[in-house]
Each structure stands twice: as structure tokens, then as C-alpha cells.
């Protein structure tokens, strides 16, 4: 679908927008760019697809992207908008500030829409979501809609946020996405209730559970953890690493070491299961610990502690 969209954009000379598909900041950044360029074609991607260019998306590095947001910068980018310390700008026009609370803040500036009322509201929501400080119901609803929708749903959100603003959150289909992810959030809190919180938390999810790794990291931090690493199994023998920090640790350092990236306070990486032992060695070196306690979560009612 994405390659077809790119070919269509090139054939009909439409602007190409590429943004992060997994979170509110990426969706809002794409929306702001789409408000500025309503004839554009929007494509969404995940950071790891642009960090390693797996075979099925290797074509992305050969595409000339007009606007790229909240992702690692492809080689042929015209305008690059991002706030990740670990991402290196390689575009003709760059809006890159690791101190910015969200890429959407920079996108509003890049598009000259800082005074647009809808854009201002969307930026506020993006900042709430990307700083893990969600306080408004609109931010929770948009967060859940993004997390609970598939790729087509996320494209729908981008286009309709641009056209009708936050009214899109009232649509029946969007409410289904919201309820779907709200249940996942509730399960995540349920799991956090069952884990004894320490200053350094490494949690290995061992089975398929309906939880969200980053949300679990945030929940444990709220309860006193200063560093969190949530390890979640993914398809094809991979493990997703979710890092979070409220103290002296820079998450982007260990994430980059494992082939990922992000911010000092939140970062992520994707590794093979066969690399798990090496990861623990790297993590102990990063934390300057001789031993590391790991919570093994086999189910909501079966949690073990081991030392590695």
C-alpha cells in the first residue's frame, strides 16, 4: 500500500509526507503538514524501518520525501522535522531540536502554522502525549485512537483531523479504536499493580499479553522507578525494548547501542531473541551493575524474579 501511494504521488506530482505511525506526535505532525499541503500523499512508518531498511521497505531510502517528521532522516529529504537526539539530520531544510517537547512543535513552526487555532490545540495534545503527561480527555482519546487503529485507520485520523479537528474522535469507528486500546491500558495498569517496584526495573514479558510496553514503563516510573526496561516479544523472534528514565540514565545511549534510538527519558530498540544475553551484558555495563534483577512475566498471575 505504501509503495503504491508513493508511486501515485510521483506520477501526479503531489507532495510526499512521511511521519511516525506509532504515536500521537507522529500523527499530529503529519496532520499539521497535511493542513499546509492538503493535496499531499501521507505515508507512515516506524523508526526501525528507517534505521535498518529491511528488504520490504528498502525502497524508502531512494524516495525523495518532501517532508519527514518524527523519524530517522532518509537520505533524500527536503524538509526534516524532528526532536530525537539520536537522529541525524540529512535534509536540505532542517528543524531539529532535541530540547523540543514534541516534533509537532517544530512542525507547526516549519509549516508557518503556529497561530492556527486547530494546530495550537493539536500541538498541546502532542506535547502531553510525548512527555508522558497526559491530563486532558482529548489527549487520552487521541492517544487511544492512534494506538488502537491499524495503518489505514491512522491515515484516516491524519486526514480527518486536518479537515474536522477533534470532532473526528466522536465518530463511531474511531470510538471503537479508542475503546480497544483503553482496555489495553487498563490491562497494563493491572500488571503494574502486580509488580514490586524498585529503582531499576527490568521486566521481561514472556508470553502474549494485551499490554503496552511504553505505558508499563510510564506506570512503573509513576510508582517510583528511576529506570525501566520493558522487554516485549514481537513477531519473527524479535524483542522490543522500551526504555524509560527519570534520573541520571540517558536512555538514548543504551537504545543506540542496541540499534535503536530516542530521547534521554524514553527510547527503544528492536533486537533478536538470540541477542538477549548480550543485551543483559550491555545493560549491566550501562547501569554500572554487577548483577541485574529481571522480573519474568508469564501471565498476569505468574511473575518470577531472576538475577542475571
C-alpha positions in Angstrom: 0.0 0.0 0.0 2.7 2.5 0.9 4.8 1.9 -2.2 1.7 2.3 -4.3 0.9 5.6 -2.6 4.5 6.8 -3.3 4.2 5.9 -6.9 0.9 7.7 -7.2 2.4 10.8 -5.6 5.3 10.8 -8.0 3.1 10.2 -11.1 0.8 13.1 -10.2 3.4 15.3 -8.7 2.0 15.6 -5.3 4.0 16.4 -2.1 5.1 13.4 -0.1 4.8 13.5 3.7 6.5 10.7 5.8 5.8 10.6 9.5 6.0 8.3 12.5 3.0 6.0 12.7 3.1 4.7 16.2 2.3 7.6 18.4 0.3 10.9 18.8 3.3 13.1 18.0 3.9 11.4 14.6 0.2 11.5 13.7 -0.2 15.2 14.8 3.0 16.2 12.9 1.6 14.5 9.7 -1.7 16.3 10.3 -0.1 19.7 10.5 1.9 19.1 7.3 -1.3 17.9 5.7 -3.2 21.1 6.8 -0.5 23.0 5.0 -0.5 20.7 1.9 -4.0 19.2 1.5 -3.1 17.8 -1.8 -0.2 15.8 -0.3 0.1 12.0 0.0 0.8 10.8 3.5 2.9 7.8 4.3 3.6 6.5 7.8 6.5 4.3 9.0 8.2 3.1 12.2 11.6 4.3 13.2 13.2 0.9 12.9 12.2 0.7 9.3 14.3 3.7 8.6 17.2 2.7 10.8 17.9 -0.6 9.2 15.9 -0.6 5.9 14.7 -4.2 5.9 14.2 -5.7 2.5 10.5 -5.0 2.2 10.9 -1.2 2.8 14.4 -0.7 1.4 12.9 1.4 -1.3 12.2 4.2 1.2 15.8 5.4 1.2 15.6 6.0 -2.6 12.5 8.2 -2.4 12.7 12.0 -2.4 10.5 12.9 0.6 9.2 16.5 0.7 8.6 16.4 4.5 9.7 13.9 7.1 8.7 14.1 10.7 9.5 12.3 14.0 11.6 9.6 12.3 15.2 8.9 11.4 16.1 11.1 8.3 16.1 9.3 4.9 18.9 10.4 2.6 16.7 12.2 0.1 14.7 14.5 2.3 13.8 18.1 1.6 12.3 19.3 4.9 13.2 17.4 8.1 11.4 17.9 11.4 12.4 16.0 14.5 13.4 16.2 18.2 15.2 13.0 18.8 18.8 13.4 20.0 19.8 10.1 18.3 18.6 11.1 14.8 21.0 12.8 12.4 19.5 15.4 10.1 20.4 14.9 6.4 17.9 17.2 4.7 18.1 20.5 2.7 15.9 22.3 5.3 16.2 21.2 8.9 14.0 21.8 12.0 15.8 19.6 14.6 15.8 20.4 18.3 16.3 17.7 20.9 15.1 20.1 23.5 11.6 20.4 21.9 8.9 18.5 23.8 7.4 17.1 20.6 8.1 17.1 16.9 4.7 18.7 16.4 6.0 21.9 18.0 8.7 22.1 15.3 6.3 21.1 12.5 3.9 24.0 13.4 6.9 26.3 13.0 8.1 24.7 9.8 4.7 25.0 8.2 4.1 28.5 9.4 1.0 27.5 11.3 1.9 28.4 14.9 -1.1 30.7 15.2 -3.6 28.4 13.6 -6.2 27.5 16.4 -6.5 23.9 15.4 -2.8 23.4 15.1 -2.2 25.0 18.5 -4.6 22.6 20.1 -3.1 19.6 18.3 0.4 20.6 19.4 -0.8 20.9 23.0 -2.1 17.3 22.8 1.1 16.1 21.1 3.2 17.6 23.9 1.0 15.9 26.6 1.4 12.6 24.9 5.1 12.7 24.0 6.1 13.9 27.5 4.0 11.2 29.2 2.0 13.8 30.9 -1.5 13.3 29.5 -4.0 15.2 31.5 -6.8 16.1 29.0 -9.5 13.7 27.9 -8.9 14.7 24.3 -5.3 13.7 24.6 -6.2 10.3 26.1 -8.8 9.7 23.3 -6.4 10.6 20.5 -3.7 8.5 22.1 -6.0 5.5 22.3 -7.3 6.1 18.8 -3.8 6.1 17.4 -2.7 3.0 19.4 -5.9 1.1 18.7 -6.1 1.7 14.9 -4.4 -0.1 12.0 -2.4 1.6 9.3 -5.5 2.7 7.3 -7.1 4.0 10.5 -4.0 6.1 11.2 -4.1 7.6 7.7 -7.9 8.3 8.3 -7.0 10.1 11.5 -4.4 12.3 9.8 -6.7 13.4 7.0 -9.8 13.9 9.1 -8.0 15.7 12.0 -6.9 18.1 9.3 -10.5 18.5 8.0 -12.7 18.4 11.1 -10.3 18.7 14.0 -11.0 16.8 17.2 -14.6 16.2 16.2 -13.2 13.1 14.5 -12.8 11.5 17.9 -16.6 11.3 18.1 -17.1 9.1 15.1 -18.3 5.5 15.8 -15.4 3.8 14.1 -12.9 5.9 15.9 -14.6 5.3 19.3 -14.1 1.5 18.6 -10.3 2.1 18.3 -10.4 4.2 21.5 -12.2 1.5 23.5 -9.9 -1.2 22.1 -6.7 0.5 23.3 -8.3 1.7 26.6 -8.7 -2.0 27.5 -5.0 -2.5 26.8 -4.2 0.4 29.1 -6.3 -1.0 31.8 -4.5 -4.3 31.5 -1.2 -2.6 31.7 -2.2 -0.9 35.0 -3.4 -4.3 36.2 0.0 -5.8 35.5 1.8 -2.9 37.2 -0.2 -3.5 40.3 1.3 -7.0 40.5 5.0 -6.0 40.2 7.0 -4.9 43.2 8.6 -1.6 42.1 12.3 -0.9 42.6 14.6 1.9 41.5 15.8 -0.1 38.5 13.1 -2.2 36.8 13.8 -4.7 34.1 10.6 -6.5 33.1 10.6 -9.4 30.6 7.2 -10.2 29.1 7.4 -14.0 28.3 4.0 -14.5 26.7 1.5 -12.7 24.5 -0.3 -10.2 26.9 -2.6 -7.4 25.9 -0.4 -4.7 27.4 1.6 -1.7 26.1 5.3 -1.7 26.8 5.8 2.0 26.9 2.7 2.5 29.1 4.0 -0.1 31.6 7.3 1.8 31.7 5.5 5.1 32.5 3.3 3.4 35.1 6.3 2.0 36.9 8.0 5.3 36.8 4.9 6.9 38.4 5.3 4.4 41.2 8.9 5.2 42.0 11.2 3.5 39.4 14.0 5.7 38.2 15.0 3.5 35.2 12.8 1.0 33.4 13.4 -1.5 30.6 10.3 -3.4 29.4 11.1 -6.3 27.1 8.2 -7.4 24.9 8.2 -10.3 22.4 7.3 -9.5 18.8 6.9 -11.5 15.6 9.8 -13.4 13.9 11.7 -14.0 17.1 12.3 -10.3 17.9 12.2 -8.4 21.2 11.1 -4.8 21.5 13.0 -2.9 24.2 11.2 0.0 25.9 13.5 2.2 28.0 12.4 5.0 30.4 14.4 7.1 32.8 13.6 9.7 35.5 17.1 10.0 36.8 20.7 10.1 35.8 20.5 7.5 33.0 20.3 8.6 29.3 18.0 6.0 27.6 19.2 7.0 24.1 22.7 5.7 24.9 21.7 2.1 25.6 19.0 2.2 22.9 21.5 3.3 20.3 23.9 0.6 21.5 21.2 -1.9 20.6 20.5 -0.5 17.2 17.6 1.8 18.2 17.3 5.4 19.4 15.1 8.0 21.1 15.4 10.5 23.9 17.2 10.7 27.3 14.0 10.0 29.1 12.4 7.5 26.7 13.9 5.3 23.9 13.5 2.0 22.2 15.2 -0.7 20.2 14.4 -4.0 18.4 16.7 -7.0 18.9 16.7 -10.7 18.0 15.8 -13.1 20.8 19.3 -14.6 20.3 20.8 -11.3 21.3 19.0 -11.2 24.7 22.0 -12.5 26.7 24.3 -9.9 25.1 21.8 -7.2 25.8 21.8 -8.0 29.5 25.6 -7.7 29.5 25.4 -4.3 27.7 22.6 -3.2 30.1 24.7 -4.1 33.2 27.6 -2.1 31.8 25.3 0.8 31.1 23.8 0.8 34.6 27.2 0.0 36.2 25.8 -3.0 37.9 27.4 -6.4 38.5 24.1 -8.2 38.8 20.7 -7.4 37.3 17.3 -8.3 38.6 14.8 -9.3 35.9 11.0 -9.7 36.5 9.8 -12.6 34.3 6.1 -12.1 33.5 4.5 -15.3 32.3 0.9 -14.2 32.9 -0.9 -11.6 35.0 -0.8 -14.0 37.9 2.6 -15.6 37.3 5.6 -13.3 37.9 9.1 -14.6 38.8 12.3 -12.8 39.8 15.7 -13.9 38.5 19.2 -12.4 38.6 21.4 -12.3 35.5 
